Amino acid sequence: FLPLATSTASAQRNAPLPPPCTFGGSANVAVRRPYVGLPTLDVMWFSTLDEGSSPGVFGDGFRQALARRLSGAVFRIGVIEDVVHRSATTGDAATVLSLATRAGAKFALAGVPSVGSNSTLRVTLALFELPHRNPVWRRSFPYDSAGTLALEQAIAIEVATKILGKLTPKERQLLARVPTQRGDAYDAMLRGDAAELSDASDTAAVAYEEALKLDPRLADAQAKLAL
């Protein structure tokens, strides 16, 4: 749709999907760099699931990780960065697209997790080219034992390719980077990121500790826990 040891092209934020869902309310978003001549992207994440009905990894942590993967790997796209966390409110696609437009985005990416009749978790994403309200790209991904890391890689590559038309070998390599071989460790780290974004530092620390138990070499989790 990924957050503490980032490069100069840093964190970022959201863009919209079609159905009414939960998204961030206060629209204090800014572009840190001018991004002159670059297509700009606002990555927005909606979550309509309770923690009890999902792995708890989809939401702000995943959204931020997806945005950072894109900004850290593809410098030909200007990924918009949030300066203020958006509190949960309710909105529809038109409202979210309006937020992305005010943030200066040319493209808006939004995702919604859902549970199917067979209890299978899926994530549906849509990419909009503003000001048009019909998505230029839309796809549903299943969540399985590979965890969110494989989804993050696939989504980032497809979205960047759709925006730019063709990726360089270096961009594709960076978009596919793997910080850990343990999908469960990565999921735990994203839960920590989501907690930290909600100012729940104690909960975040527990999640980072869990990630390090699963993979003691996960450098991002080590850095975040230290901070």
C-alpha positions in Angstrom: 0.0 0.0 0.0 7.0 -0.1 4.4 9.1 2.8 8.6 11.6 4.3 11.1 15.0 3.9 9.5 14.0 5.7 6.3 16.0 7.7 3.7 15.7 11.3 2.6 12.5 10.5 0.7 10.6 9.6 3.9 7.3 8.7 5.3 4.0 9.2 3.6 0.3 9.0 3.6 -2.9 7.9 2.0 -5.3 7.8 -0.9 -8.8 6.6 -1.6 -10.7 3.5 -2.6 -14.3 3.1 -3.9 -16.7 2.1 -1.1 -17.4 4.0 2.1 -15.0 2.9 4.7 -12.8 4.2 7.5 -10.0 6.7 6.8 -8.1 9.5 8.3 -9.9 12.7 9.3 -7.7 15.7 9.8 -6.2 16.3 6.4 -2.9 17.9 7.5 -0.7 16.5 4.7 2.2 18.2 3.0 4.7 17.4 0.3 8.2 17.8 1.8 10.0 18.1 -1.5 8.7 20.1 -4.5 8.6 17.1 -6.8 8.7 19.3 -9.8 7.9 17.3 -12.9 7.2 14.1 -11.0 3.9 12.3 -10.7 2.8 12.6 -7.0 1.2 9.8 -5.1 -0.9 9.9 -1.9 -1.1 6.5 -0.2 -4.3 6.2 1.8 -5.3 3.2 3.9 -8.8 2.3 5.1 -9.5 -0.4 7.6 -13.0 -1.6 8.3 -12.0 -4.7 10.3 -11.7 -5.1 14.0 -8.5 -6.5 15.4 -10.4 -9.7 16.4 -11.5 -10.4 12.8 -8.1 -9.8 11.1 -4.4 -10.4 11.7 -4.3 -6.8 12.9 -1.6 -6.0 10.3 -3.7 -4.0 7.9 -4.1 -0.3 8.6 -1.7 2.5 9.4 1.4 0.3 9.8 0.9 -1.4 6.4 -0.1 1.8 4.7 3.0 3.6 6.0 5.3 0.7 5.1 3.9 0.5 1.5 4.4 4.3 1.1 7.9 4.1 2.3 8.8 1.2 0.1 7.6 3.2 -2.9 9.4 6.4 -1.9 12.6 4.7 -0.9 12.8 2.7 -4.2 11.3 4.8 -6.9 12.6 8.4 -6.9 10.6 9.2 -10.1 7.4 9.2 -8.0 6.9 11.9 -5.4 5.2 10.2 -2.4 3.3 12.7 -0.3 4.2 12.7 3.4 1.9 13.2 6.3 2.8 15.8 8.9 -0.1 15.0 11.2 -1.7 11.6 11.9 -5.3 11.4 10.7 -7.9 10.3 13.2 -10.4 7.7 12.2 -13.6 9.0 10.6 -16.0 7.8 8.0 -15.8 8.9 4.4 -16.5 7.8 0.8 -14.3 7.7 -2.3 -15.3 11.3 -3.3 -14.2 12.7 0.1 -10.9 10.8 0.1 -10.1 11.8 -3.5 -10.8 15.4 -2.4 -8.2 15.0 0.4 -5.7 13.6 -2.0 -6.3 16.5 -4.4 -5.8 19.1 -1.7 -2.6 17.4 -0.7 -1.3 18.0 -4.3 -1.5 14.4 -5.5 -1.8 13.4 -9.1 -2.4 9.7 -8.1 -4.2 8.3 -5.1 -3.9 4.7 -3.8 -6.4 3.2 -1.4 -6.9 -0.2 0.1 -9.6 -2.0 2.0 -9.3 -5.3 3.8 -12.3 -7.7 3.9 -13.2 -11.1 5.1 -14.9 -13.4 2.7 -17.6 -16.0 3.3 -14.9 -18.7 3.8 -13.1 -16.5 6.4 -10.4 -15.7 3.9 -8.8 -12.2 4.3 -8.3 -10.2 1.1 -7.1 -6.7 0.4 -8.6 -4.7 -2.4 -6.7 -1.8 -3.8 -7.5 0.9 -6.3 -5.3 3.5 -8.0 -6.9 6.7 -9.1 -5.5 9.3 -11.5 -7.0 12.6 -10.2 -9.4 14.2 -10.8 -11.0 11.1 -12.3 -13.1 9.0 -9.9 -12.8 5.7 -11.8 -9.7 3.8 -10.9 -7.1 3.2 -13.5 -6.0 0.1 -11.7 -7.8 -2.2 -9.2 -6.8 -5.6 -7.8 -7.7 -7.9 -4.9 -4.9 -9.7 -3.1 -5.4 -12.7 -0.7 -3.6 -12.7 2.6 -2.0 -16.0 3.4 0.8 -17.5 5.4 3.4 -15.4 3.5 2.1 -12.5 5.5 2.1 -8.8 4.5 5.6 -8.6 3.2 4.8 -10.5 0.0 1.7 -8.3 -0.5 3.6 -5.2 0.1 6.2 -6.1 -2.6 3.6 -7.1 -5.2 1.4 -4.0 -4.6 4.4 -1.6 -4.7 5.7 -3.1 -8.0 2.3 -3.1 -9.7 1.4 0.5 -8.6 4.8 1.9 -9.6 4.6 0.1 -13.0 1.1 1.5 -13.6 2.2 5.0 -12.8 5.5 5.0 -14.7 4.8 2.4 -17.4 8.2 0.7 -16.9 10.6 0.3 -14.0 14.3 0.2 -14.1 16.1 -3.0 -12.9 17.3 -1.0 -9.9 13.9 0.2 -9.0 12.4 -3.3 -9.3 15.2 -4.6 -7.1 14.6 -2.0 -4.4 10.9 -2.5 -4.5 11.4 -6.3 -3.9 13.8 -5.9 -1.0 13.2 -8.2 2.0 14.2 -7.0 5.5 13.5 -10.5 7.0 12.7 -14.0 5.9 10.1 -14.3 8.6 6.7 -13.0 7.5 5.4 -13.3 11.0 8.2 -11.1 12.4 7.4 -8.5 9.8 3.7 -8.6 10.6 4.5 -8.1 14.3 6.7 -5.1 13.4 3.8 -3.5 11.4 1.5 -3.9 14.4 4.1 -2.1 16.4 4.2 0.7 13.8 0.5 1.1 13.9 0.5 1.3 17.7 3.3 3.9 17.6 1.3 6.0 15.1 -1.6 5.9 17.6 0.7 7.1 20.4 0.5 3.7 22.1 4.2 3.3 22.8 3.9 0.5 25.3 1.9 -1.6 22.9 4.3 -0.8 20.1 7.3 -1.9 22.3 5.6 -5.3 23.0 5.0 -5.8 19.2 8.6 -4.9 18.4 9.9 -7.3 21.1 7.7 -10.0 19.5 9.2 -9.3 16.1 12.7 -9.7 17.5 11.9 -13.0 19.2 10.8 -14.3 15.8 13.8 -12.8 14.0 16.5 -11.3 16.3 18.3 -9.9 13.2 15.4 -7.7 12.1 17.3 -4.4 12.2 14.2 -2.2 11.7 12.5 -3.7 14.7 15.7 -3.3 16.8 16.0 0.4 15.9 12.3 1.1 16.6 12.4 -0.7 19.9 15.5 1.3 20.9 13.8 4.6 20.1 
